[in-house]
Amino acid sequence: MKIQQNISIIGSGKMGDTIISGLLRAGVASASQIIAADPSSKRLDYIKERHGVRTTINNREAVDAGDIIIFCVKPQNAENVFTSVSDRVRNGNIVISIMAGVTISRMQSWLPDGSSVIRVMPNTPTQVNAGMSALARGSHVSESQLKVSETLFAAVGRTIVLDEKHFDAVTGLSASGPAFIYIIIEALADGGVKSGLPRDVAIQLAAQMTLGAATMVLETGKHPAILKDDVTTPAGCTTDGILALEEGGVRVTLIKAVTEAAKRACELG
Ligand SMILES: NC(=O)c1ccc[n+]([C@@H]2O[C@H](COP(=O)([O-])OP(=O)(O)OC[C@H]3O[C@@H](n4cnc5c(N)ncnc54)[C@H](OP(=O)(O)O)[C@@H]3O)[C@@H](O)[C@H]2O)c1
């Protein structure tokens, strides 16, 4: 579904670029509806060349041009960026932040009273329309504003509306998670190579298998442990592999990866 509103991206780094890619690829907005801002003119040249959207070095100009303003800067820059544009935020604008750790109440304190603020935690697979985005709504957000924001992120993957108290955990799991999974895919492919597969074949097998396993969890609704049991024939090969995984402490390691990333998200705020 195409939305009618104009979208401003404030901060055109990795995630700004990812969101623009995803929105255009999904057809939820056209290039003429999007304006991207960044301090680096070199970066803006790249964004313009890649996506054909309008660009500006001036955040205030970008805010003026947008109905939906998506802040994609680092949490460390949040206060400075918000306060420098807050007088340009108009009644009816939807202010979306994807910044880790920066709470809705802090953002509201930098914006005019009654501003509609939605916090979203997306991830990089948004770029290929396979993102996972959690949304939390501020107190001044109307149903229709929440709906249009969900439409925006649903076009580039799955969405879930959650209470803001869960956002550090979401950051540690689904926002940082792709990095954990890339390492797992790389390591699985290394195992394939060690067992004699060519590298490109091993990577393809590992990636498609990961996609398939994730799709099984989502589409069957079965608990992962039951799906794991389905693969594990008595005295077969998989149990030997599982033994090696457990000896390596894979569960504890992954649990710690998520909780450490969540802890850092909390510190950044
Ligand atoms: N990376 C992820 O997977 C991910 C996932 C979910 C959420 N997030 C959140 O997304 C946000 C951006 O992350 P990222 O990975 O995209 O970082 P990034 O690549 O560093 O992008 C941030 C961009 O903002 C620019 N910027 C700096 N100061 C600015 C200002 N005053 N006005 C406008 N733009 C400014 C930066 O330019 P310079 O480089 O020239 O300073 C950079 O291009 C973070 O808050 C992060 O918590 C990231």
The ligand as a Gaussian input file, in Angstrom:
#p B3LYP/6-31G(d) Opt

LIG

0 1
 N       22.717000      -0.356000      12.526000
 C       21.649000      -1.058000      12.916000
 O       21.515000      -2.264000      12.622000
 C       20.546000      -0.381000      13.675000
 C       19.344000      -1.084000      13.910000
 C       18.293000      -0.422000      14.577000
 C       18.467000       0.872000      15.008000
 N       19.651000       1.505000      14.794000
 C       19.774000       2.895000      15.233000
 O       19.845000       3.668000      14.057000
 C       20.604000       4.850000      14.301000
 C       21.597000       5.049000      13.191000
 O       22.466000       3.931000      13.137000
 P       23.383000       3.664000      11.873000
 O       23.925000       2.300000      12.057000
 O       22.640000       4.037000      10.634000
 O       24.539000       4.770000      12.149000
 P       25.379000       5.609000      11.076000
 O       25.661000       4.762000       9.883000
 O       26.508000       6.232000      11.823000
 O       24.349000       6.755000      10.630000
 C       24.130000       7.962000      11.327000
 C       24.189000       9.068000      10.302000
 O       23.786000      10.287000      10.927000
 C       24.684000      11.286000      10.464000
 N       24.693000      12.439000      11.365000
 C       25.586000      12.771000      12.343000
 N       25.256000      13.961000      12.891000
 C       24.139000      14.385000      12.246000
 C       23.350000      15.551000      12.346000
 N       23.626000      16.517000      13.221000
 N       22.291000      15.687000      11.503000
 C       21.993000      14.723000      10.583000
 N       22.715000      13.597000      10.451000
 C       23.774000      13.421000      11.277000
 C       26.000000      10.599000      10.410000
 O       26.946000      11.345000       9.664000
 P       28.531000      11.209000      10.042000
 O       28.880000       9.756000       9.843000
 O       29.185000      12.124000       9.043000
 O       28.661000      11.641000      11.461000
 C       25.607000       9.288000       9.733000
 O       25.572000       9.417000       8.338000
 C       21.249000       4.682000      15.673000
 O       20.592000       5.507000      16.596000
 C       21.039000       3.223000      16.014000
 O       20.813000       3.062000      17.397000
 C       20.682000       0.914000      14.119000

